[in-house]
Amino acid sequence: MDRFLYISMTGAKETLRAQTVNNHNLANASTTGFRADLSAFQSRAVAGSGYASRAYATNATVGWDSNQGALMSTGRDLDVGVNGPGWIAVQGADGREAYTRAGDLRIEPSGLLKNGAGQTVMGEGGPISVPPHTSLMIAADGTISIVPVGQGPETTSQVGRIKLVNPPAETLVRGDDGLFRTVDGTDAAPDANVRVASGVLESSNVNAADAMVNMIELSRHFDLQVKAMRTAEENAAASAQLLKA
């Protein structure tokens, strides 16, 4: 009886954990460049002395979905989407270099180039600063060119190049701030093969319909586990009653 109850209890607890991951994905279905977390269930034997006669359910985040989201046209010069594999380098709140797919860029009054989350965009030589200009263009390789204020198109000049990287997926880990960093803490090297498209933004790769279906399925799993716990309680009470007779 205790095995039945223990498996049901751990199953319900881990189902709630899976529901948390799924709800987090669903909440970010409209977040630019978001990568969905992946979770999986498995059974494990209870460690300890004696025979391995007990098992319990576990759920863990096993990685993230590397599939690209759709590129949506915005027509805005400062919006860029990574076209294919790769990442945009930014500076996290901890001062370390981090990586994102969100290319909703903006220029601060100080001239610093930042993304929509307020993180400074990194160039291959450090943070990028953009001087006053009348027009701006971002090339496929991340090069930023401007026409200075009061000048003609013939004075177009390059002011920096967005650092684009493409480290192996297994070497990246997502932080609590949603940014990715290398596992060993080193900065990834620039990759000339990474390309961006100007005037577009990459949508989240979360499939909202699938996430909704998964939410309903997990809710039903939780209800079944709770019913199993009630059944175990009723069986235990019936057994105790028989022993009293």
Secondary structure in CASP SS format (residue, H / E / C, confidence):
PFRMAT SS
TARGET T0000
AUTHOR 0000-0000-0000
METHOD secondary structure of the structure
MODEL  1
M C 1.00
D H 1.00
R H 1.00
F H 1.00
L H 1.00
Y H 1.00
I H 1.00
S H 1.00
M H 1.00
T H 1.00
G H 1.00
A H 1.00
K H 1.00
E H 1.00
T H 1.00
L H 1.00
R H 1.00
A H 1.00
Q H 1.00
T H 1.00
V H 1.00
N H 1.00
N H 1.00
H H 1.00
N H 1.00
L H 1.00
A H 1.00
N C 1.00
A C 1.00
S C 1.00
T C 1.00
T C 1.00
G C 1.00
F C 1.00
R C 1.00
A C 1.00
D E 1.00
L E 1.00
S E 1.00
A E 1.00
F E 1.00
Q E 1.00
S E 1.00
R E 1.00
A E 1.00
V C 1.00
A C 1.00
G C 1.00
S C 1.00
G C 1.00
Y C 1.00
A C 1.00
S C 1.00
R C 1.00
A E 1.00
Y E 1.00
A E 1.00
T E 1.00
N E 1.00
A E 1.00
T E 1.00
V E 1.00
G E 1.00
W E 1.00
D C 1.00
S C 1.00
N C 1.00
Q C 1.00
G C 1.00
A C 1.00
L E 1.00
M E 1.00
S E 1.00
T C 1.00
G C 1.00
R C 1.00
D C 1.00
L C 1.00
D E 1.00
V E 1.00
G E 1.00
V E 1.00
N C 1.00
G C 1.00
P C 1.00
G C 1.00
W E 1.00
I E 1.00
A E 1.00
V E 1.00
Q E 1.00
G C 1.00
A C 1.00
D C 1.00
G C 1.00
R C 1.00
E E 1.00
A E 1.00
Y E 1.00
T E 1.00
R C 1.00
A C 1.00
G C 1.00
D E 1.00
L E 1.00
R E 1.00
I E 1.00
E C 1.00
P C 1.00
S C 1.00
G C 1.00
L E 1.00
L E 1.00
K E 1.00
N E 1.00
G C 1.00
A C 1.00
G C 1.00
Q C 1.00
T E 1.00
V E 1.00
M E 1.00
G E 1.00
E C 1.00
G C 1.00
G E 1.00
P E 1.00
I C 1.00
S E 1.00
V C 1.00
P C 1.00
P C 1.00
H E 1.00
T E 1.00
S E 1.00
L E 1.00
M E 1.00
I E 1.00
A C 1.00
A C 1.00
D C 1.00
G C 1.00
T E 1.00
I E 1.00
S E 1.00
I E 1.00
V E 1.00
P E 1.00
V C 1.00
G C 1.00
Q C 1.00
G C 1.00
P H 1.00
E H 1.00
T H 1.00
T C 1.00
S E 1.00
Q E 1.00
V E 1.00
G E 1.00
R E 1.00
I E 1.00
K C 1.00
L E 1.00
V E 1.00
N C 1.00
P C 1.00
P C 1.00
A H 1.00
E H 1.00
T H 1.00
L E 1.00
V E 1.00
R E 1.00
G C 1.00
D C 1.00
D C 1.00
G C 1.00
L C 1.00
F E 1.00
R E 1.00
T E 1.00
V C 1.00
D C 1.00
G C 1.00
T C 1.00
D C 1.00
A C 1.00
A C 1.00
P E 1.00
D C 1.00
A C 1.00
N C 1.00
V C 1.00
R C 1.00
V E 1.00
A E 1.00
S E 1.00
G C 1.00
V E 1.00
L E 1.00
E E 1.00
S C 1.00
S C 1.00
N C 1.00
V C 1.00
N C 1.00
A H 1.00
A H 1.00
D H 1.00
A H 1.00
M H 1.00
V H 1.00
N H 1.00
M H 1.00
I H 1.00
E H 1.00
L H 1.00
S H 1.00
R H 1.00
H H 1.00
F H 1.00
D H 1.00
L H 1.00
Q H 1.00
V H 1.00
K H 1.00
A H 1.00
M H 1.00
R H 1.00
T H 1.00
A H 1.00
E H 1.00
E H 1.00
N H 1.00
A H 1.00
A H 1.00
A H 1.00
S H 1.00
A H 1.00
Q H 1.00
L H 1.00
L H 1.00
K H 1.00
A C 1.00
END
